[in-house]
Amino acid sequence: MGWVIPLAQPTPLTSPMHYKVPESALVVVYSKDQFLLLERSDRPGYWQSVTGSRDVHETIEQTAARELKEETGLTMADGVLISTGRTHTYPIMDEWRHRFAPGVSENRETVFYFSMPQVCNVTLSEHIRYEWVSGEEAVGRVFSRTNREEIQRILMTV
């Protein structure tokens, strides 16, 4: 039986004092030469692949699968999640630094690919729009350097 927690009583995971873990998963979703891009709702014009912070209770692989499902509705039945074994460390943008504990200024991003047999419709929950675009267009549109580099890596293999 699950726990019932009244909404008026914040839990540690919803408390304003809960800070994000400075570790995230980047999941580049693609099918052949088409890449899924998501437009951020908090920053219209910022396009990216699936990404999100690790919750304290999960592995980074679980983070990748959770974020994929939360942001697109896609599950492991829709494609193959590939761990690249690569990580990137980058400075946290000033506008997002308040989400992290004082003194935390860098995030470690672990890279995954999600290979699909064909493009499909996705269900958005955290973004305002999605598009399947060519690799060249994806490289030109994503705002993150690491996201751009990973799309370029995939393009070298397709």
Phi, psi and omega in degrees: 000138181279170178274144173251119183241121178299139182297333182289342181255102181297141174269168178304329182279346179245357182294144176300338181274357178280123180260152177291148172286133182280048176223136181219165175249136170251124180240108178272114182264128181209159173222112185054250182252018179248137183239138178274122176242145181240137177262125184296139177281330180275349179215074178308138184096345176268114180254146182201170168277182176296134178204152177182160183281148177286133171282152186300333185265005186237160173280165180293330176294320177294323177300313181302313180294319180295312181297321177301313180292315181297316187274338185228344186082357180283144179234177181298340177287344183269350183183197182240123176273124184243122175275125182277341184079005181258146172229154175232141172245130182216158178291141176284131180299143183307319183291347179248358185295332180297343180283348185246160180301151177305137179091345178278123183232354180231152177238141174256119183254128176257134189260132175231153170245148174235104184267128182240149180291332179202160177291157180206169173286147176236162180252114183275143174231331185242359185233164183263344183198154172225157175211143167267122184228164177295161178301318180299316179293321179299316180301321181282342187259327184293143184274341184269130177301316183292323177298315179300314181299321182289323175297319178298322178298316179297318181301331179289345184252348182263000000 
